[in-house]
Structure formats: C-alpha cells, structure tokens
Amino acid sequence: MNKNIGLFWLRDDFRFTKNEGLIEATTNHDQVVVFYLYKKEIYKYQEAQKWWLSKSLFNFRKQLNNLNITLEIIETNSFKIFFDKLIEKKGFSIYWNKVYEPDYLKLDKYLLSILKNKNINHKIFKGNTLNEIDEIKKNDGTPFKVFTPFWRTAEKYYIEKIPPKEKIIKKCKKKINYFKNCIDPDKILPKKNWFKNFEKIWFPDEQTALKELQSFINERITNYSDQRNFPNRPGTSKLSPFIKFGQLHVQTIWSQCIKKKSKNIGTTKFLTEIGWREFNHSLINYFPYMLKGNYSKKFDKFPWLKNSKFLNAWKKGLTGYPIVDAGMRELYSSGWMHNRVRMIVGSFLVKHLLINWKDGEKYFRNCLLDYSPASNVAGWQWVAGCGADAAPYFRIFNPILQGEKFDKEGDYVKKWVPELKSLPKKFIHKPWEFIDKKFQLGRDYPHPIVKHEDAREKALNAFKKI
C-alpha cells in the first residue's frame, strides 16, 4: 500500500461501478480523499444542472462516508491556479477520469506535464464513453463526418475489445480531511426555487440510475423503436441526466442490454442512441469551433431574425402551437423534454421563427438536467441543418401533423397545456378551428404567433439564399 494520500478528482463520475480513477485510488492507498472543484463560471447558464449537481454531491458524499472516504467541495475561479497551488504540496498521488470536451482535454495535457516534472505520482483513466475518441477514424486517418459509417466502425471496434477485468472499490482504513475552506453541496443550489418540482421526479444517485436502467430493459426496451416517438407514453429510458453526471457509465448500459439474450430491434435502436452520443463527442473534439458556431460555414451568412417577442413566447410555451407549447412547459417544469418533441420545438424555433439555433441551445443549456455540450450543440445544429450529417434544410416539421401523429389523443398536450383539456381531440392540435362560447382563442390560449404555411415558405426562401 502506498503511504501517500490518494486524491481522486471527481468530475462527471458519480458512481462506484466502472469508476477506474476512484477504484485505483482505493486499491493503492489506505487513505483517500475525493475532491470536486466547483467553478461558478461553468454553471453560470446551467441553472437546472446546479440542482442535479448539488444533490449528486450530497448523495455521493453519504455513500463515500460508508467507505471512510471524504468528499470535499472546493469553490475555485480557475482549475489551473488550483492545481498550481496543489502541486506545491507533496505526499499525495492523484487520479482522475477524462471528460471528452476540448477544454478539459487541454487541461489534462497541462496537468500531465507538470505532474511529471514535479515527480508526483498520477494516473488518468478513460471517461464515460465506449471508445476513446481518437480510436475511431476512417482508414485514411481522418475523422468521420457521417454517423452511420462512424457507428458501424465504433461498434465493431468496441465489440472486438477484450473486456478489462472488473475491479471493485475498496473500503479505506480511516477517514481524513485534506482541503481547507470547503463548501457544502447546498451552496451550489440555484437561487430561484423553481427546481422544487424536480425533487418529485428525480433522485440523482447511482442506485436509482441502475434501478431505472433495469426497469427500462425489463419492461420497455423491446418496443423502444416504436414507443420512443410518443411523448405521452413511457417509451424512452429517461437515463440521460444520469449518463451526463456519470451515475451510469455507458459501458454498464451496453453490457446490461447485451445480457438481455434476445437482441431485438429495440435494443439495437437504443444502443444506436449511445452511438450518437459517441459521434457527437468525436465531432466537438475534431471540430471544436462548432461549440461556438456553425459546423457548416455557409450558415454563417444565414439571415437569422432577432425577435425577442417570438423567442419569449417560445420559451414560455405560448406560441399557439400545442405540441410546441407542451414541450417547452415540460422542459421548464421537469428539467427534461421528450426527444421527438425536442426536434419539433427546435425545428419550430429555427425554421418557423427563423431565430438562430444558438438562442435555443442557450435556453436548453439553462433548463436541461441532461445538458452536455456535445449532445446539445450537435442536436441543435442537426435540426438547423448546419451540423454534420444534419437534417436537410427543406425538412421543416409541421407542428400540427407532428402533434396529430405522435400525440393522437392529445394526452401529452392536455397534461402540459391544461387550458386545452376540454377541447375535442379533433381540435387539440389546431385549437384555432374550434368554435365554442366557453373557449376563446386569444383569451384562453394564444393565437398562433406565425402561420405554418407562410413561415414554411419564408424559411425555404431564406435557406435558398445560402
């Protein structure tokens, strides 16, 4: 056993299963301290995630206590300054897992070089992906820009790997404290109390994540391919926030899905969603400029409109299009939105209102519990048509037909837009056609802010310009 103290830098790794950095620390050291660096700047526009992070820290700290491991939270303005100070100390070894975002990987390079120079024992491990992002390339060594060949290659590469021996976390001999001026998880909570509703829906810890995964595999995965499109049915896994914060490793998801002997179309489709996550992480690291702007440069000339009235109506779920409004209200109330509806509301903002996808991306970043730069930016650019392997520009979702197709009975709309509850289902997705003394458009529910046909034509003309 190493006499040094083992430090584990916790990032998006709130789990014991497949947490290589933490497992290595407890294997090598009698005394381990887990530390989390809270950088306010990162969470400035991620209010919903402050709640999930705070709860994750609280729950994880309780579990670590049982293993005689302390979790200490340090508020810092700069990761670099923090580590420069830490490295002046001696008598510790440090471990961490990768986060596959350009800034984090750049920081890793810096840390590895100074730790080596100072002769400090350290080890960095693979993060929450199936493959390392630089392992999957075309035969000529260039990155994939189209999903299908990427996933075909990535899946084959992963399946052919020899799985490493499963290691488990060890209990430490005694608990110690290491850092000064630590903060409590509560200090991270958003100032506004709007997240109170989240507490009725979510419980951010590893046990809950594993339980949710099992119930999804046992009860819903077989029909996932069809059911995932209907927002009024529990057809999706709802695991995305747990994956983002690392309560679940994607390898755990993979192995549990494969254990289900009959690998059917539902399982294949679900694992393809993990493939998209891998593809998006590959994209943002090979083309980091897309985190701030269009992947496809010709979109830099697109004539976006600035219209704060329309943007606010969209955010508040008051566009006059029921399926769009239901989605936006679900997002604000629960910190999550059904994937089919994400595409509908995204298409509406970008193509009906001609508002820049970046405004939508920013709002989602603030409200989504599962926000990750890779998936959010790539998803928005896919909808806008300016991303890699994106939807063609002329694909403009008709919010009325989307509603009628995927929320036939109007249950989803009625749940989130209760002012339409009493409408017959024939009119639930086009309330402007309903004539009744008890229901008045403009008073009980807004008029549509744009007319679908006109907006579609306007969008096609704007896209033709580029």
N, C-alpha and C positions, 0 to 999 in steps of 0.2 A: 504493500500500500504506500502511495506517495504521501509524504509528511506534509506537503504543501496543502493549502486550502484549494478546493476545486470551485472555480466560479463558472456558472453557466449563464450566458447572456440570452435571456428569454425574449423572443420576438413574436412571430406568429406560430407558437409551438405549445399551446396549452393542453398538453397530453402527456401520458406516460408511455403509450404504445407507439413504437416506431419514432421515438424521440432520441435520435442517436447521440446528440450532443450531451443531453442530460444523463442518459444511461452511461455513457463513457465517463462522465464526471463522477457518478456514484460508484462505478466499478473501480476507479483509480484512487479515490480519496475517502477518508473517514469522515471528513467534514466538507459539506457542500453548501454554497450559498447561490441561490438563483437571484439574478437581478434583472429588473425591467427598466429601461430608460424611457421615460415619458417626455417626449418632445412636443410641447404645446403646438408649435407651428404646424406639425404634420396633421394634427386633428382640428385645425382651425375651421376647416369647412367640412368636417365629418362629424356632425353633432350626434347623429344616431349611433355611430360606432363608439362614441365616448361611453355610452351606456353599456354596450356589449363588452368593451374593454374593461371597464370598471368592475362589472360583475364577473368576468372571466378571471381577473386578478384576485378578486375576493374568494371565489370558489377554488381556484387553483392553490391559493395560499393555504387554505384549510387542508387540502389533500397532501400538500408537501409537508405540512406540520406533522402529519402522521408518520412521515419517513424521517423525522428530525432534520428537515431541510427548511431553511429560512427563505422566504421570498421578500426581497427588498425593492421598493419602487423609488427611483431617483428621478426628480424633475431636472431636465437639462435643456439648454438652448442649443447645444452643439454636441453631437456624438464625438466628433474629433477632439474637442477640448476635454471632454470627459475621459476619453481613453489616453490622451497625452498625460493627464494627471495620474490616472490609474497605473500607467506603465512605470511611473517613477517608484511605485511601491515594489517590494519583492515578496517572495514567499507564496505565490499563487500560480495556479495553472488555469487557463481559460479555454472554454469550449463554446461553440455556437453552431447553429444550423443556418444554411443560406436562405436568403429571401431573394427571389428572382426578379428584382427590379434594378434598372441600371445604376441608380444612386447607391443602393445597398451593396451591389457587387463591386462598385468602385471603392467604397469604404472598406470592404473585405480586403481588397488588394493592398490598400494603405496599411491596414492593421497587420496583415500577414508579414509585410516587410518590416515594420517597426518591432513587432514581437520577436521576429527572427534576429534582428540586430541586437536587441536587448537580451537575447538568450532566454526568453520567457517561454515556458512550455505551453503549447497551444495546439488546438486541432479544430478544423472546420468541417462540417458534415453537409451532406446533401439535404436540401429542404423538402418542401411539401409538393413534389412532382413525381411522376413515374420515372422520367428520364432527366438527366442533366440537360439543360437547354442547348449546350453546344454539341450534344451527341447526335442530334438528328439534323442531317443536312442532305442535300442532293448529292448524286455521285460526283459532281464537279466541285463539291465543297462549298457551294453557295446555299443560303437559307431557302427554305420552301416559302412560297407566297400564296399557295393554294392549299386549302385544308385537306382535301381527300388524299392526295399523294403523301402529304405530311403525316396524316394519321395512319395510313397504311404502313409507312416506314416505321413510325414511332411505336405502333402496337406490336409489330413483328420484333422490333429491337427489344422491347420490354419483355415479351413472352420468352425470348431466347436467352435472357439473362439467367445466370444461376442465382437463385434467391439466397441472400445472405442468411446466416443462422440468426434466428430470432433471439435478441437479448432482452433481459428484463431489468428494470430499475431496482437498485438495492437500497435498503434502509441504512441511514448513516448512524454513526455511533453517538454523536451528540450534536445538538443544535447550537449554532453560533451566529452572532451578528457581525457584519463586516463594514457596511457603509454608514456614514453619518447623514443626518438631515433627510431621512426617508419620508415619503408621504403615504397617506392611506389611499386605498382604491376610491373611496368616496370623493376625494378631491378632484377626480377626473370626470365625475358625472356632469352632464350638460346643465347649464344654469336654468334653462327653461324646463318646466315639469312635464312637457308633452309626452315624454317617454313612458309615463306611468302605465300606459296601455301595454307596452312591450312586456311588462312583468307578468301579465296574464297569459302571454302567448309563448314566451321563450324562457329557457333556463340554460344559460351558457356554461356548460361543462362537458367533460369528455364522456361521462357515464350516459348523460342524456343523448349525446350525439350517437353513441354506439347503439343505444336502445332504438333511436329513431331510424338508424340505418337498418337494423334487423327487422323492424316492423315494415319498413318500405320493401325490403327484399322478400319478406314472407307474404305480404298482403297485396302489394301494388305493382311490383316491377314487371310481372308477366304482361300486364296490359299497359305498361308505361308508354309504348309507342303511340297508342291512340289517345289514352286518357290525358296525357300531358298537355293536350291542346285546349282542354276545357277548364276554364278558371273556376267554375262552380263545383268542380269535383276534386277530391283529394288525390289527384293523379300524379303530382310531382313529389320529389323527395323532401324538399324544403331543407336540405342539408347545407346549402351554400354558405350561410354565416359561420357554421361550424368548420367548414373547409377553410374559409378565409382566415380564421383565427387559429387554425391548426388544432382544434379539438379533435378533428378527424384527419388522418393522413390519407391521401388518395390511394396509396398502396393498400391500406386497410380496406377501403371501399372495393378496390379491384379484387382482392383475394376473397372477400366475403361474397361478392357477386359470382365469382367463378366457382365457389363452393356449391352454389345452387346448381345442382347437376344439369338441369335442362337449360343450356344457354340458348334462350329464345330471342326473338326479335326485340322484346322489351329490354332485356339485359344488354344486348348489343347497342341499342339506341342510347341507353343510359350511359354506358361506358364511352360512347362517342361524345357525350357532353363533357366528360373528363378530357377527352381528346381536344375539344375546342379550347378548354382551359390551358392545356399544354401548348397548343398552337398560338394562343394569344400571348402567353409568356415568351414564347420564342420570338414573336413579332416585335414586342416592345423592346427586346434586348438587341435584336439585329437592326431595328429601325427606331431608335429611341426618340427621334424627332416627332413621331406620331403621338407621343404622350401630350404634346403641346399644340399640335396642328394636324392638318390633313396628311394621311399616308399618301394619297394620290394628289400630287402637286397641282394638277389642273383645277382642283377645287378651291385653290387659293383665290381664284378670280370669281368665285360664285357670288351672285348678288343677294346675299342674305339680307333680311329685313330686321330693323330694330323696332320692336313693338312691345313695350313693357305692359300694355293693357292685355294683349293676347297672351304674353308669357305668364302674367299673373293669373289669368283665367285658367290657363293650362295647369299651373302649379296647384291651384286650389280645387281643381276638378269642377270647373264651372264653364266648360266650353260649349255646352248644349249638345254634346255627343255622349250618350250614356255610357258606352263601353270605355271611352277615354276617361270620363269623369270617375267612373268606378275604380279604374286602375290607379288614378292619381290619389284618390282618397284611401284606397287600400295601402298604398305606399306610405302616406303620412301617418296613418293610424297604426300600422303594424311593422314598419321598417322593412317591408318586403313587398314584391309585386310578382304576380304570375308571369312566367316567361313569355307566353304568347301575347299577353297584354303589354308587356314591356315593348314588344315590337310594334304593337298598334299605337301606343301613346307616343313612341319615338318617331314613327313614321308621320303621325299627325303633326307633331311639333315642326319637324324638318320640312315635310312636303306640303302639308295643308297651310301652315302658318309661315313657311319659309324662314324660320328662326334658326340660327346657327346651332348645330348639334352640340357645340361646346356649352351652350346655356343649359341644355338638357342634361349633359354629362355632369355639370357642376351641381345641379339640383339633386340628381340621383346620388352623387357622391355624399351630399349632406344628409340624405334621408335613408339610404340603404344600409342595412346591417351587414350585407354581404359585399359591400363595395370593395373592389380591388382594381387598381389602375389598369391592369391588363384586360380584365373582362369588361370593365365599364367603357373604357376608351374604344376598345375593339368592337364592342357591341354597338355603341353609338355610331361608329364610322361604318359598320356593316349596314345599319339601317339607312344612313345618309347616302350610302353609295360611294363614299370616298375612302373606304378601307380596303384591306387586302381581301380578295375573294369575297367582295361585298355584294349585296343585293343590287341588281341593275337599277339605274336611276328611274326608269319608267315603271318600276314596281311600286305603286302607290296603294297602300292598304285603304280599302273603303271601310270606314269605321262602322257603317250601318250593316254591310254584308258580313263583316268580321263578327259583329255582335250577334247577328241572326244565325250565323253558322256555329259559333263556339259557345254561345250562351242562349241557346234556342228558347228556353223557358223564361229567360230573363232573371234567373235566380241570383246570379252574380251581381247584376246591376241593382236588383232590389235590395241586396244586402248592403251595398256601399252607397247607393243613391236612394235612400228610403223615401224621398219625396215622389218617386215614381212607382211606389209599391202598389198603388191602386189601379194603375193602367193595365188594360188588357194586353196579353203578351204580343198581340199583333202590332201594338204601337210602342212597345217598351224600348225599341232601338230607334224609333223615329217619332218621338212624342209630339213633334210639330204637326203631325197628321191627326192627332186625337182632338176631337171637338167635344167638350163636356163643360157644363157650367161649374162643376166642382174643381176642375183642373184648368189652370190658366197659364199658358206659356208666358214667360216674362215676369210672372208673379211667383209661381210655384217652382219653376225651373227655367233656367235661361234659354233664350233663343240661341240657335247655333251661331257661333261667332263668325264662321265663314260658311259659304255654301259649298258642299262637296264638289260638285261638277266644276264650279268656277275655280276653286282652289286647285283642283287637279290640272286644269288647263294652264293655269298660271305657273304651276310647278314645272310642267313639261316644257313650257317656253323658257323658263329660267334655266333648266338643265340643258336645253339645246344650245344656249349661249356659250356653254363651256365645251 
